[in-house]
Amino acid sequence: MSRPEANEIRIKKLFRRTRFGIFVLFGAIVFSTSALSIRTVSSQLSEEYESNSANIAKNIADSSVDILLNRNLATLQSLIDQFVEIQSIRYIYITSDTGEILTHTFVPGVPEVIREGDPHATEAIERSLPGMGDFVEVGSPILAGQAGTVHVGMDLDLVRLKIQRATGQQIYLICIILIVGILGSIWFVRLAATPLEDLLSYVVTLASRDEAAATDAKVLARDDEIGEMARLMLHAVKGETAPGAD
């Protein structure tokens, strides 16, 4: 094999599994991190919005006791209209102790799904209202339910949008780390492969019996394992070609 051919030798198969393993490892890290991030952010934001909605329902319930006792529904309507202006709160309605809807913020009227629901429910439930979207509704009793119940509907579409934005930023950063990590790993693999390519080229030089080129090779000057192997091979070849060697 000639010298030009020797210089073109490249280590292609030795690190193939290493590169594949790096891709798989980084891919698994990105997938698991993204899944955990989405789950965590989704859970935290959903709980935060549900908690805020429950607090708003409780505030309305505490503020509406005297208003309900005086049957001042106009003031009660004004009260709930103020809270609907809060972001993510889409509707509020108040039911009496008998289940009658006293006031609400629905336009033009109360959806049939709301009318068919439990007027005294206080736990968080998901509702899908035709023409309006998906919501999580929480309730708060007024005077332990003796004076009625306040119901607050939170817009799930808005919550999902914020979850997508929050997780999207994290996934974007993770993908950047993935790309940088893969490129860096390829560079490190290439860095490790270069000395082996030099050693392989040197072995080809020894096989060609070009003693001058073999003696002047730069790989012999290396002070690492590659240099030691090259010097050992040169010593072995000289031993074989020495006078009187069998």
C-alpha positions as semicolon CSV with decimal commas, in nm:
position;residue;x (nm);y (nm);z (nm)
1;M;0,000;0,000;0,000
2;S;0,143;0,339;-0,099
3;R;0,185;0,639;0,129
4;P;-0,106;0,841;-0,020
5;E;-0,335;0,545;0,040
6;A;-0,203;0,514;0,394
7;N;-0,277;0,880;0,468
8;E;-0,638;0,832;0,358
9;I;-0,706;0,562;0,616
10;R;-0,980;0,662;0,857
11;I;-1,124;0,495;1,165
12;K;-1,487;0,446;1,060
13;K;-1,616;0,133;1,233
14;L;-1,440;0,144;1,568
15;F;-1,647;0,431;1,712
16;R;-1,971;0,358;1,526
17;R;-2,137;0,203;1,830
18;T;-2,000;0,478;2,052
19;R;-2,163;0,747;1,838
20;F;-2,489;0,555;1,822
21;G;-2,483;0,511;2,199
22;I;-2,429;0,884;2,245
23;F;-2,726;0,965;2,021
24;V;-2,946;0,719;2,211
25;L;-2,828;0,850;2,548
26;F;-2,890;1,215;2,463
27;G;-3,222;1,128;2,302
28;A;-3,335;0,944;2,615
29;I;-3,225;1,235;2,833
30;V;-3,416;1,487;2,621
31;F;-3,728;1,272;2,605
32;S;-3,739;1,198;2,978
33;T;-3,652;1,555;3,076
34;S;-3,915;1,698;2,841
35;A;-4,183;1,458;2,967
36;L;-4,102;1,537;3,330
37;S;-4,093;1,911;3,258
38;I;-4,429;1,908;3,081
39;R;-4,588;1,702;3,356
40;T;-4,445;1,918;3,636
41;V;-4,530;2,252;3,477
42;S;-4,876;2,134;3,377
43;S;-4,950;2,007;3,726
44;Q;-4,815;2,318;3,899
45;L;-4,996;2,567;3,676
46;S;-5,324;2,375;3,690
47;E;-5,306;2,355;4,069
48;E;-5,217;2,724;4,088
49;Y;-5,513;2,831;3,875
50;E;-5,751;2,601;4,059
51;S;-5,630;2,740;4,389
52;N;-5,673;3,099;4,267
53;S;-6,023;3,022;4,142
54;A;-6,112;2,861;4,474
55;N;-5,985;3,168;4,659
56;I;-6,190;3,396;4,436
57;A;-6,501;3,184;4,496
58;K;-6,440;3,200;4,871
59;N;-6,392;3,579;4,859
60;I;-6,718;3,620;4,671
61;A;-6,892;3,387;4,914
62;D;-6,764;3,586;5,213
63;S;-6,856;3,918;5,051
64;S;-7,205;3,816;4,941
65;V;-7,351;3,707;5,276
66;D;-7,505;4,043;5,364
67;I;-7,603;4,107;5,003
68;L;-7,794;3,779;4,985
69;L;-7,962;3,838;5,318
70;N;-8,088;4,172;5,185
71;R;-8,179;4,011;4,850
72;N;-7,991;4,285;4,667
73;L;-7,926;4,095;4,344
74;A;-7,817;4,404;4,150
75;T;-7,527;4,459;4,391
76;L;-7,447;4,089;4,377
77;Q;-7,437;4,103;3,997
78;S;-7,201;4,402;4,011
79;L;-6,978;4,212;4,252
80;I;-6,931;3,906;4,030
81;D;-6,889;4,119;3,717
82;Q;-6,575;4,268;3,872
83;F;-6,417;3,927;3,928
84;V;-6,482;3,810;3,572
85;E;-6,233;4,072;3,453
86;I;-5,957;3,865;3,616
87;Q;-5,755;3,673;3,361
88;S;-5,854;3,307;3,315
89;I;-6,190;3,352;3,495
90;R;-6,458;3,311;3,229
91;Y;-6,780;3,281;3,423
92;I;-6,928;3,306;3,772
93;Y;-7,272;3,211;3,893
94;I;-7,435;3,189;4,235
95;T;-7,700;2,940;4,334
96;S;-7,935;2,955;4,630
97;D;-7,970;2,690;4,898
98;T;-8,251;2,538;4,691
99;G;-8,037;2,520;4,374
100;E;-8,187;2,823;4,198
101;I;-7,941;3,033;3,994
102;L;-7,963;3,380;4,148
103;T;-7,713;3,563;3,929
104;H;-7,457;3,481;3,663
105;T;-7,223;3,625;3,401
106;F;-7,332;3,408;3,106
107;V;-7,432;3,589;2,786
108;P;-7,699;3,555;2,657
109;G;-7,813;3,293;2,907
110;V;-7,714;3,004;3,131
111;P;-7,600;2,698;2,929
112;E;-7,806;2,383;2,970
113;V;-7,498;2,196;3,097
114;I;-7,483;2,434;3,393
115;R;-7,852;2,400;3,468
116;E;-7,824;2,021;3,469
117;G;-7,521;2,020;3,702
118;D;-7,514;1,991;4,079
119;P;-7,582;2,343;4,216
120;H;-7,420;2,259;4,549
121;A;-7,095;2,103;4,415
122;T;-6,777;2,259;4,548
123;E;-6,507;2,020;4,424
124;A;-6,319;2,098;4,102
125;I;-6,493;1,953;3,796
126;E;-6,425;1,986;3,425
127;R;-6,698;2,122;3,202
128;S;-6,725;2,154;2,825
129;L;-6,969;2,430;2,732
130;P;-7,088;2,441;2,368
131;G;-6,964;2,754;2,193
132;M;-6,749;2,857;2,491
133;G;-6,480;2,592;2,538
134;D;-6,345;2,378;2,819
135;F;-6,342;2,489;3,181
136;V;-6,257;2,381;3,533
137;E;-6,526;2,486;3,777
138;V;-6,477;2,522;4,151
139;G;-6,730;2,621;4,414
140;S;-6,743;2,773;4,761
141;P;-7,040;2,746;4,999
142;I;-7,200;3,056;5,146
143;L;-7,259;3,017;5,520
144;A;-7,169;2,646;5,494
145;G;-7,417;2,611;5,210
146;Q;-7,713;2,749;5,405
147;A;-7,722;3,065;5,190
148;G;-7,613;2,910;4,860
149;T;-7,296;2,836;4,663
150;V;-7,060;3,043;4,449
151;H;-6,931;2,875;4,131
152;V;-6,626;3,003;3,937
153;G;-6,526;2,873;3,592
154;M;-6,162;2,884;3,485
155;D;-6,072;2,881;3,114
156;L;-5,876;2,564;3,043
157;D;-5,769;2,682;2,697
158;L;-5,582;2,975;2,851
159;V;-5,419;2,747;3,107
160;R;-5,311;2,507;2,833
161;L;-5,168;2,795;2,631
162;K;-4,958;2,909;2,924
163;I;-4,845;2,551;2,987
164;Q;-4,739;2,521;2,622
165;R;-4,545;2,846;2,642
166;A;-4,373;2,750;2,966
167;T;-4,282;2,399;2,854
168;G;-4,193;2,520;2,504
169;Q;-3,921;2,745;2,641
170;Q;-3,776;2,462;2,848
171;I;-3,787;2,215;2,558
172;Y;-3,621;2,477;2,335
173;L;-3,336;2,506;2,582
174;I;-3,310;2,128;2,617
175;C;-3,291;2,087;2,238
176;I;-3,007;2,339;2,223
177;I;-2,824;2,143;2,492
178;L;-2,891;1,823;2,292
179;I;-2,745;1,966;1,971
180;V;-2,442;2,111;2,149
181;G;-2,390;1,785;2,338
182;I;-2,406;1,573;2,023
183;L;-2,170;1,801;1,833
184;G;-1,935;1,806;2,130
185;S;-1,943;1,427;2,161
186;I;-1,868;1,389;1,789
187;W;-1,572;1,623;1,832
188;F;-1,442;1,425;2,131
189;V;-1,483;1,096;1,944
190;R;-1,300;1,245;1,651
191;L;-1,028;1,366;1,888
192;A;-0,987;1,011;2,018
193;A;-0,993;0,860;1,669
194;T;-0,720;1,081;1,520
195;P;-0,429;0,917;1,710
196;L;-0,559;0,574;1,612
197;E;-0,570;0,684;1,249
198;D;-0,209;0,798;1,280
199;L;-0,113;0,462;1,430
200;L;-0,296;0,273;1,157
201;S;-0,119;0,477;0,892
202;Y;0,211;0,405;1,063
203;V;0,138;0,031;1,062
204;V;0,076;0,053;0,687
205;T;0,409;0,233;0,650
206;L;0,585;-0,044;0,840
207;A;0,414;-0,305;0,626
208;S;0,544;-0,130;0,314
209;R;0,901;-0,179;0,444
210;D;0,973;0,193;0,398
211;E;1,234;0,213;0,675
212;A;1,313;0,581;0,627
213;A;0,949;0,686;0,649
214;A;0,891;0,452;0,942
215;T;1,184;0,598;1,134
216;D;1,090;0,961;1,071
217;A;0,718;0,919;1,148
218;K;0,577;1,180;1,388
219;V;0,381;0,914;1,573
220;L;0,710;0,786;1,723
221;A;0,754;1,116;1,907
222;R;0,425;1,087;2,094
223;D;0,456;1,032;2,470
224;D;0,128;0,847;2,510
225;E;0,013;0,489;2,451
226;I;-0,004;0,545;2,074
227;G;0,363;0,645;2,065
228;E;0,459;0,346;2,279
229;M;0,274;0,106;2,048
230;A;0,438;0,263;1,740
231;R;0,788;0,229;1,891
232;L;0,711;-0,128;1,996
233;M;0,599;-0,214;1,643
234;L;0,910;-0,053;1,496
235;H;1,127;-0,249;1,736
236;A;0,949;-0,571;1,642
237;V;0,993;-0,505;1,271
238;K;1,362;-0,425;1,313
239;G;1,403;-0,743;1,514
240;E;1,252;-0,945;1,234
241;T;1,475;-0,788;0,969
242;A;1,795;-0,803;1,173
243;P;2,078;-1,018;1,030
244;G;2,056;-1,377;1,144
245;A;1,685;-1,345;1,238
246;D;1,484;-1,652;1,147
